Amino acid sequence: MEDHESDMLPSAVTFLDDKLCYSGQRCQKIPEALVKLYGPKVQCLDLSYNEIVTLRGLDGFPVLKELVLDNNQLSDTISFPYLPTLQTLSLNKNKILDIQSLLLKIRQNLPNLSYLSLLGNKACPNELSGEENDEEDYQRYRYYVLYHLPNLKFLDSTKVREVERSEARRRGKFMNVIRPRGDGMDEIRLNSDSTGGFTPLPKSMRGPEDHKSAYGKCLYKYSGKNSEGNRFICNSDL
């Protein structure tokens, strides 16, 4: 389905204060009309439940703080513009495989990111991306992500603990889990140390009707029509 034209936007767009929701519209890219009409005013952007394959046009939201891209078709070709104000990025249930490449792009272009969620992508080895994943795989992944993004406060559905952050600094560099690429080879783990303190993740992804936050307690409820969750002002002590 082709992207909606500007004359179709008013009935599909929810814009309140600085929050813009354009979800469940089957668009493959960010409509130019959204950028032109709302870009400079938007701080919270929800584009969940579409078919987005490119973030072209995202640089038209220069003061963006929160970006929800859950349930789209974004892959390892994802490219971010430089967004120094972005604090929250939700990429649940996309098609991202290469965690190393993604983290490099985030470090370069999203320097103030504090909240990141990748549940449901192959790059995030928990039960949502494959039954073969176990708790140790997921904890290694957390150490690896936190080593590269040490300023994160929340990763996926769980708050980052100080002991976890310390462990990530110590050995997170070696914690990437490499999966076979169809050649029948066994999984290669760059570090086989067991870990503790794992907090189980949700056993199923929420649907568009469920607005419960993946990041903890919120001070307001963001209720875009198909948002993956309430977004995203957390308590100051997080």
C-alpha positions as CSV (number, residue, x, y, z in Angstrom):
1,M,0.0,0.0,0.0
2,E,1.3,3.4,-1.0
3,D,1.8,6.1,1.6
4,H,-1.1,8.3,2.5
5,E,-1.4,11.7,0.9
6,S,-1.7,14.9,2.9
7,D,-5.5,15.0,2.3
8,M,-5.8,11.7,4.2
9,L,-3.8,12.7,7.2
10,P,-6.3,14.7,9.4
11,S,-8.5,11.7,10.2
12,A,-5.5,9.4,10.9
13,V,-3.3,11.8,12.9
14,T,-3.6,12.4,16.6
15,F,-1.7,15.5,17.7
16,L,-1.9,16.8,21.3
17,D,0.5,19.4,22.7
18,D,3.8,18.0,21.5
19,K,2.8,14.4,21.0
20,L,2.0,13.0,17.5
21,C,0.5,9.6,16.8
22,Y,0.3,8.2,13.3
23,S,0.0,4.4,13.8
24,G,-1.7,1.6,12.1
25,Q,-1.8,3.2,8.7
26,R,0.3,0.7,6.7
27,C,2.7,3.4,5.5
28,Q,6.2,2.3,4.4
29,K,7.9,5.6,5.2
30,I,7.2,8.8,7.2
31,P,4.7,10.8,5.2
32,E,6.1,14.1,4.0
33,A,2.9,15.8,5.1
34,L,3.6,14.9,8.7
35,V,7.0,16.5,8.6
36,K,5.7,19.6,7.0
37,L,2.7,20.1,9.2
38,Y,4.1,19.0,12.6
39,G,7.8,18.3,12.4
40,P,9.2,21.3,14.4
41,K,6.6,21.0,17.1
42,V,6.8,17.3,17.9
43,Q,8.7,15.9,20.9
44,C,6.9,12.5,21.1
45,L,6.3,10.6,17.8
46,D,4.5,7.3,17.6
47,L,4.7,5.5,14.2
48,S,4.0,2.0,15.5
49,Y,2.0,-0.7,13.7
50,N,2.9,0.5,10.2
51,E,5.1,-1.1,7.5
52,I,8.0,1.4,7.7
53,V,11.2,0.3,6.0
54,T,13.1,3.7,6.1
55,L,13.4,6.6,8.5
56,R,13.9,9.1,5.7
57,G,12.4,12.4,6.8
58,L,13.1,11.9,10.5
59,D,15.5,14.8,10.5
60,G,12.4,17.0,10.0
61,F,11.7,16.4,13.8
62,P,14.6,18.4,15.3
63,V,13.3,18.5,18.9
64,L,12.3,14.9,19.1
65,K,12.6,13.3,22.6
66,E,10.6,10.0,22.2
67,L,10.3,7.8,19.1
68,V,8.1,4.7,19.0
69,L,8.6,2.5,15.9
70,D,7.2,-0.8,17.3
71,N,5.8,-3.4,14.8
72,N,7.3,-2.1,11.6
73,Q,9.6,-3.6,8.9
74,L,12.9,-1.9,9.9
75,S,16.0,-4.0,9.2
76,D,19.7,-3.7,9.5
77,T,19.6,-1.0,6.8
78,I,18.1,1.4,9.4
79,S,19.7,4.8,9.4
80,F,19.2,7.6,12.0
81,P,19.8,11.3,11.4
82,Y,21.6,13.1,14.2
83,L,19.1,13.7,16.9
84,P,20.8,15.1,20.0
85,T,17.5,15.5,22.0
86,L,16.2,12.0,21.6
87,Q,16.0,10.1,24.9
88,T,13.6,7.2,24.2
89,L,13.7,4.8,21.2
90,S,11.4,1.8,21.0
91,L,12.0,-0.6,18.1
92,N,10.1,-3.6,19.4
93,K,9.1,-6.3,16.8
94,N,11.1,-5.2,13.7
95,K,13.6,-7.1,11.6
96,I,16.9,-6.1,13.1
97,L,19.5,-8.9,13.2
98,D,22.9,-7.1,13.7
99,I,23.1,-5.6,17.2
100,Q,26.7,-4.4,16.7
101,S,25.8,-2.3,13.6
102,L,22.7,-0.9,15.3
103,L,24.6,0.2,18.5
104,L,27.3,1.9,16.4
105,K,24.6,4.0,14.6
106,I,22.9,4.8,17.9
107,R,26.2,5.9,19.5
108,Q,27.0,8.2,16.5
109,N,23.6,9.8,16.0
110,L,21.6,9.5,19.3
111,P,24.1,10.6,21.9
112,N,21.6,11.3,24.7
113,L,19.5,8.1,24.4
114,S,18.5,6.8,27.9
115,Y,15.7,4.3,27.1
116,L,16.0,1.6,24.4
117,S,13.7,-1.4,23.7
118,L,14.5,-4.0,21.0
119,L,12.2,-6.9,22.1
120,G,11.0,-9.1,19.3
121,N,14.0,-8.5,17.1
122,K,16.5,-11.3,16.3
123,A,19.2,-9.0,17.6
124,C,17.6,-9.2,21.1
125,P,18.0,-12.9,22.1
126,N,15.1,-13.5,24.4
127,E,12.1,-15.7,24.1
128,L,10.2,-13.3,21.9
129,S,12.8,-13.7,19.1
130,G,13.3,-17.4,19.3
131,E,12.6,-20.4,21.6
132,E,16.3,-21.4,21.4
133,N,17.2,-18.3,23.4
134,D,17.8,-18.6,27.1
135,E,18.4,-16.4,30.1
136,E,22.2,-16.4,29.7
137,D,21.9,-15.3,26.1
138,Y,19.8,-12.4,27.1
139,Q,22.0,-11.3,30.0
140,R,25.0,-11.4,27.7
141,Y,23.2,-9.2,25.3
142,R,22.4,-6.7,28.0
143,Y,26.0,-6.5,29.1
144,Y,27.0,-6.0,25.4
145,V,24.5,-3.3,24.8
146,L,25.4,-1.5,28.1
147,Y,29.0,-1.6,27.3
148,H,28.4,0.3,24.1
149,L,25.6,2.5,25.5
150,P,26.6,3.1,29.1
151,N,24.2,6.0,29.7
152,L,21.1,3.8,29.2
153,K,18.7,3.8,32.2
154,F,16.3,1.2,30.8
155,L,16.9,-1.6,28.3
156,D,13.9,-3.4,27.0
157,S,11.5,-3.8,29.8
158,T,14.0,-3.7,32.7
159,K,15.7,-0.9,34.6
160,V,19.5,-1.0,34.4
161,R,21.0,-1.9,37.7
162,E,24.3,-0.4,38.9
163,V,25.8,-3.8,39.4
164,E,24.8,-4.7,35.9
165,R,26.4,-1.5,34.6
166,S,29.6,-2.3,36.4
167,E,29.7,-5.8,35.0
168,A,29.1,-4.4,31.5
169,R,32.1,-2.1,31.8
170,R,34.2,-5.0,32.9
171,R,33.4,-7.6,30.3
172,G,30.6,-6.4,28.2
173,K,32.8,-5.9,25.2
174,F,33.1,-9.7,24.8
175,M,29.5,-10.6,25.3
176,N,28.0,-10.5,21.8
177,V,26.2,-13.7,20.9
178,I,26.7,-14.8,17.3
179,R,24.1,-16.9,15.7
180,P,24.6,-19.3,12.8
181,R,23.6,-17.9,9.4
182,G,22.0,-21.0,7.9
183,D,25.2,-23.0,7.6
184,G,24.4,-25.5,10.3
185,M,27.1,-24.4,12.6
186,D,26.6,-24.4,16.4
187,E,26.0,-21.1,18.2
188,I,29.3,-19.3,19.0
189,R,29.4,-17.6,22.3
190,L,32.3,-15.2,22.8
191,N,32.1,-15.6,26.6
192,S,30.5,-18.6,28.3
193,D,30.4,-17.3,31.9
194,S,27.1,-17.8,33.6
195,T,25.3,-14.8,35.0
196,G,22.7,-14.2,37.7
197,G,20.1,-11.6,38.5
198,F,18.1,-12.0,35.3
199,T,14.6,-10.5,35.5
200,P,12.2,-12.4,33.2
201,L,10.8,-10.4,30.3
202,P,7.1,-10.4,29.2
203,K,6.1,-13.7,27.6
204,S,4.1,-12.0,24.8
205,M,4.1,-8.7,23.1
206,R,1.3,-6.3,23.8
207,G,-1.2,-5.5,21.1
208,P,-2.3,-2.1,19.9
209,E,-5.1,-1.9,22.4
210,D,-2.8,-2.3,25.4
211,H,-1.1,0.9,26.5
212,K,0.9,-0.3,29.4
213,S,4.4,1.1,29.5
214,A,7.4,-1.1,28.9
215,Y,9.6,1.3,30.8
216,G,8.1,1.5,34.3
217,K,6.0,4.1,36.1
218,C,4.9,7.1,34.0
219,L,3.8,10.5,35.1
220,Y,1.3,10.7,32.3
221,K,-0.5,8.4,30.0
222,Y,0.3,8.6,26.3
223,S,-2.6,6.9,24.5
224,G,-1.9,7.0,20.8
225,K,-4.4,4.8,19.0
226,N,-2.0,1.9,18.4
227,S,0.9,2.8,20.6
228,E,3.0,-0.1,22.0
229,G,2.8,1.5,25.4
230,N,2.4,4.6,27.5
231,R,5.3,6.9,26.6
232,F,7.6,7.7,28.6
233,I,8.3,10.1,31.4
234,C,9.8,8.0,34.2
235,N,10.4,8.8,37.8
236,S,13.4,11.0,38.4
237,D,15.1,8.3,40.5
238,L,15.3,5.8,37.6
